[in-house]
Amino acid sequence: MALDEIIFRRLKKLPPLDCTIVPGSTPVIAFGRFRSAKVATISLNPSYREFHIVKGKRRFHNLKSLGLSRYEDINEYHMHQVLDYCERYFKRPGIVYKEWFNSISSFLRGCTDYDYYDGTACHLDLSQWATLNILGKLNTKQKKAFTSTGDLELLAGIIKHTQINILFHILFLKWSNNIKRDSKIFWDKA
């Protein structure tokens, strides 16, 4: 199956029930130019902050901004709108969630010479749904439902059909004003 078909199927799936998904949000397929990136960072899921309006701009589309009320009504035109915001995430001035991505970008540049901002790196998530609660606060039933909506199929499709050769698992823990970083090479396709 072609990557665009996997993405299209993923976008049309309903969010899992009772998992505190940001109402009306669309799945965040990727952050940055995932089709041409050589390296990807990966975490659990997007922050609810990604659906806040920043300086009058949206970071990502939601159903309302697409003129829709149901996921089932997403068509190829809507898919391309969603993908445009995903792929240009690091190129659109003033919208990047810098508190998260700038620290990781610094780490990537320091150890790989790849970067989100030049398109050689992108960010992916195990689940593409943004939640109001952090995943750790979801119960076992919610966590199972959370990853049963095609998320892993999409992640596998992106890895299979792109040039991404290395995945870094990123975990950031904030303690006071300091950030403790635990990053590991998760997978190397080469």
N, C-alpha and C positions, 0 to 999 in steps of 0.2 A: 504494500500500500504506500502511495506517495505521501510525503510529509504534509503537503497542503490538505490532503484528504483527512489525515489523522488530526490536524489542527481544527479543521472544519467540524469534524465529529465531536471533538472535545468541547468546542465553543457552544454547541447546541445542547450539551448535557445539562440537566438540572443540577443545582447545587444540592449537596446532601442536607437532609432535614436535621434540625436541632443541633447544628454545629457552629452556631454564631457566625455564619458567613456574612460579610458586609452586604446588606440588602441591595439587590440590583446590580452588584458588581459583576464584571465579566472575569473569566479566568485570565490571569497574567501569564501569557505564553512564555515570555522571556523578558529579560531586561537587557536591551542592547542588540547588536547585530549577530544574532545566534547562527545565522546561515553561513557567515564567513569567519566567525571567531575560531581561534585555535585552542583556546582555553576557556573553561567555564568554572565558575564558583557555584556551589549548590548549598541551599539551606532548606529548611522545612516548608515555609510558605510565606507569601507576601504579607507585609504589614497592612493593617487597616489604614494606616496613614497614606498609603499609595492612592487611596481614593478620596483624599481631601483635595479641595481646590487650593492651589498654591499660586499666589500673585495673579488671581483671576484665570488660571489655566488648570486644566485637568492633566494629571499624570497619565491616567488610563481611562478608556471609555467605560461607561456603565450602560445598562439597558436604556436609560432615559436619554443619554447623550447620543445614542444610536437611533433614537426615535422608536424604541420598541418597549413592549411590556412583558414579552415572554422570550425565553431562551430559544424555544423551538422556531421562532421567526427569524433567527439570524440567518442571513444568506451570504453569498460569497463577497458581495460589496461590503457588508458589515465586517466580515472576516478581515478584509484588506484594511479597513479603518482601524480595527483592533491591532493588527500586526504593525501598521505604520507607527502607532504610538509606542508599541513594544520595541521595535527596531530603532526608533529615533530617541529612545529614552535619555541617553547620555548626550545627545546633540541638541535637545530642546532647552534653551536657556532658562535657568531658574526653577526647574521642576525636580531635579534629582534629589532624592532623600539623602543628603550629604552626610548626615550623622551616621548612617550605615555604610554607604558606598565609598566615601572618600578614604576611610581607614583601610577598607579591603583593597581599594585601588592602589593605595600606597604599598601594601603588602605584596600585591601582584607584581607591580613594577619593580619592586626590590628583589624579588626572587625569580621572576620569569621574563622580565622585559615586555610582558603583555599588559594591556590596559583596557578598561572599559571605554575610556574616552577616545581612544583611537580605533575602536572597533575590533581589536584583536582578542578581546575577552568579552564574555557576556555572563549574566547571572541567571541561573535556573532554580526552580524549587521542586521539591518532591511532590507537593500539591500546589496547584496554581490558584487555589481559592484564598483570598484574603479573609481573615477572621477578626472579629471584634475582641475575642479572648485569645490569649496565647495558647498554643497547642497543649502545653503542659497542664492547662486547666480543664481540658476536655477529658471526659471519662472514656473508658475502653471502648464502649459501644460507639461513641461519637468519633473516636480516632479511627475505628475500622470503617465507618461510613465515610469519613473524611477522605480516605484514600481509595475509595471504590468508584470514583466517577470518571475514570479514564486518565487520571493524573500520571500514573506510572507508565501507561501506554504512550502518552505524549512524550514524557521524558525519554523513554527508550527510543521513540521515533526521532527525536531531535538528535540524540547521540548517534544513532545509526545513519541518518541522512545528512549529516553536516560534517564539517572539517574539525570538529572538536576532538582533540586528542587527549587532553588531561582534564579531569574534574578535581576541584579542590573542595572538600567539605569545610564549611566555615561556621564556626560557632563563636559568637561574641557574647561575653558576659560583662555587664557594666557593674562595677563596684565603685561606689562614690563617683568621683569624676574620672576614674581611671578605666581603661578598657583592657581586659585580659583577652588575649587572642589565642584560640586553639584551632589551628588549621592543619589539615592533613591532605596529602594526595590520596584521593578516594579511588581513582581509577585511571589507568593509562591505557589508551587504545592502541598505542604504537607497538 
